[in-house]
Amino acid sequence: MHTLTELTTLNYYLEQLEYLLAIGQAPERAGGYKDTVHFSAVMDEAVMAHQGELDRIGIEVIREYSPVGEGVLEVARLRTIVGNLIRNAINAMREVAKPAHRLVLYVLPCPDREGFVRLQVEDTGCGIASDCLTRVFSPQPSGTQADLLSNLHMSAITAKDLSGSLRVWSDGPNQGAIFTLDLPVIHMEDKR
């Protein structure tokens, strides 16, 4: 089990290195490289990056995608957020012994914010106690499993940089969690 924790931690640091390299390779202009993004394709790419692990653990992936417009934003940063959310969900499901785990991915128009798209990652993992929900996106102290959660802090900051928001909901321990990312469908250059 100790080896698995070390490998998970190593994978986390590799993901962070990839993120930092992507930022470093972005063209030198305010906001980095923007491109047209198909939100469901980004979700699928993130799942594909973890497909071997999902299969090994026996996690069923369910996709519920509604038609949404394309967005113009920093695709590499969106991929990093979605990848972090899926990695977090896998880690949470690893913590709970259940006969069947599910990872549900949603792409839908944001019902309470016109001009926004909502991406959600729902898991059947260890869940989050209600008193901890407000601290999920806080910087975590180094060491222990907190190293694996610091990607959520970075993801929340990145979502805000993209003019969006990232939040979480859980009904409590062993009830899973839903991470919700709201982003503008068209991110205009002059609104940054």
C-alpha positions in Angstrom: 0.0 0.0 0.0 2.9 2.3 0.7 4.2 1.8 -2.8 0.8 2.7 -4.2 0.8 6.0 -2.2 4.3 6.8 -3.5 3.2 6.1 -7.1 0.1 8.3 -6.7 2.2 11.1 -5.2 4.7 10.8 -8.1 1.9 10.9 -10.6 0.6 14.0 -9.0 4.0 15.7 -9.2 4.3 14.7 -12.9 0.9 16.2 -13.6 2.0 19.4 -11.9 5.2 19.4 -14.0 3.2 18.9 -17.1 1.0 21.9 -16.1 4.0 24.1 -15.5 5.6 23.1 -18.8 2.3 23.9 -20.6 2.3 27.4 -19.0 5.9 27.9 -19.9 5.3 27.0 -23.5 2.4 29.3 -24.0 2.9 32.2 -26.3 4.0 35.4 -24.6 0.8 37.4 -24.5 -1.7 38.1 -21.8 -3.8 35.1 -21.1 -1.7 32.5 -23.0 -2.8 30.6 -26.1 -6.6 30.5 -26.6 -8.3 28.1 -29.0 -11.8 26.9 -29.7 -12.7 24.1 -27.3 -15.3 21.3 -27.5 -16.1 20.7 -23.8 -17.2 17.1 -24.2 -14.0 16.3 -26.1 -11.9 17.7 -23.3 -13.8 15.5 -20.8 -13.2 12.5 -23.0 -9.5 13.2 -23.4 -9.1 13.5 -19.6 -10.8 10.1 -19.1 -8.6 8.5 -21.8 -5.5 9.7 -20.0 -6.7 7.7 -16.9 -8.5 4.8 -18.7 -6.0 2.1 -17.8 -6.3 2.9 -14.1 -10.1 3.2 -14.3 -10.3 -0.2 -15.9 -7.8 -1.7 -13.4 -9.8 -0.4 -10.4 -13.1 -1.3 -12.1 -14.6 2.2 -12.2 -17.6 2.5 -14.6 -17.5 5.8 -16.6 -20.9 7.3 -17.4 -21.1 10.3 -19.8 -24.1 12.6 -19.8 -23.3 15.3 -22.4 -25.8 17.9 -23.5 -25.3 20.0 -26.6 -23.4 23.2 -25.6 -21.7 25.9 -27.6 -18.0 25.9 -28.2 -15.8 28.0 -26.0 -12.7 30.1 -26.7 -10.3 29.8 -23.9 -6.9 28.4 -22.8 -7.4 24.7 -23.6 -4.3 23.5 -21.8 -5.5 25.1 -18.6 -9.0 23.6 -19.0 -7.4 20.1 -19.6 -5.4 20.5 -16.4 -8.5 21.3 -14.3 -10.5 18.4 -15.7 -7.6 16.1 -15.3 -7.1 17.1 -11.7 -10.8 16.6 -11.0 -10.7 13.1 -12.5 -7.5 12.2 -10.6 -9.1 13.4 -7.4 -12.2 11.3 -8.1 -10.1 8.2 -8.7 -8.2 8.8 -5.5 -11.4 9.2 -3.6 -12.9 6.0 -4.9 -9.7 4.1 -4.1 -10.4 5.0 -0.4 -13.8 3.2 -0.3 -14.3 -0.5 -0.7 -17.5 -0.8 -2.8 -18.5 -3.5 -5.2 -19.0 -1.0 -8.0 -17.7 2.6 -8.4 -19.0 5.1 -10.9 -17.5 8.2 -12.4 -20.2 10.4 -14.0 -19.2 13.2 -16.3 -21.6 15.9 -17.2 -21.5 18.7 -19.8 -24.5 20.9 -19.9 -25.6 24.5 -20.3 -25.3 26.3 -16.9 -28.9 26.6 -15.7 -28.2 29.6 -13.4 -25.6 31.5 -15.5 -26.5 32.5 -19.1 -23.6 32.1 -21.5 -21.8 29.6 -19.3 -21.2 25.9 -19.7 -21.2 23.5 -16.7 -18.7 20.6 -16.4 -19.3 18.2 -13.5 -17.3 15.2 -12.2 -19.2 13.0 -9.8 -17.7 10.1 -8.0 -18.8 7.4 -5.5 -15.8 7.8 -3.4 -15.0 8.7 0.2 -17.0 11.9 0.2 -16.3 15.1 2.2 -17.6 16.0 5.6 -19.8 19.1 5.6 -17.4 21.0 7.9 -14.6 20.4 5.4 -16.4 21.5 2.2 -15.2 25.1 2.6 -11.5 24.0 3.0 -11.3 21.7 -0.1 -9.8 24.5 -2.3 -7.6 25.9 0.4 -3.8 25.5 0.1 -2.9 22.2 1.8 0.1 21.7 4.0 2.8 19.5 2.5 3.0 15.8 3.5 0.5 13.0 3.9 -2.4 12.8 1.5 -2.7 16.6 1.4 -0.1 16.6 -1.4 -2.7 15.0 -3.6 -5.3 17.7 -2.8 -3.2 20.7 -3.6 -4.2 20.3 -7.2 -7.7 21.3 -6.3 -6.4 24.6 -4.9 -4.5 25.3 -8.2 -7.6 24.2 -10.2 -9.8 26.7 -8.4 -7.4 29.5 -9.1 -7.1 28.5 -12.7 -10.9 28.4 -13.0 -11.1 31.9 -11.7 -8.4 33.0 -14.2 -10.6 31.6 -16.9 -13.5 33.8 -15.7 -15.2 30.7 -14.2 -15.8 29.1 -10.9 -15.1 25.7 -9.3 -17.0 24.3 -6.4 -17.8 21.0 -4.6 -20.7 19.3 -3.0 -20.8 16.1 -0.9 -23.6 14.6 1.3 -20.8 13.5 3.7 -18.4 10.7 4.3 -18.7 7.7 2.0 -21.3 9.6 -0.1 -19.1 10.6 -3.0 -18.7 14.2 -4.3 -19.6 16.4 -7.2 -17.1 18.9 -8.5 -18.7 21.6 -10.6 -16.8 23.8 -13.0 -18.7 26.7 -14.7 -17.0 28.5 -17.6 -18.1 31.1 -20.1 -19.0 29.5 -23.4 -17.3 32.3 -25.3 -14.4 33.9 -23.4 -13.9 37.3 -25.1 -10.4 38.7 -25.2 -11.4 42.1 -24.0 -13.2 40.8 -20.9 -10.0 39.4 -19.3 
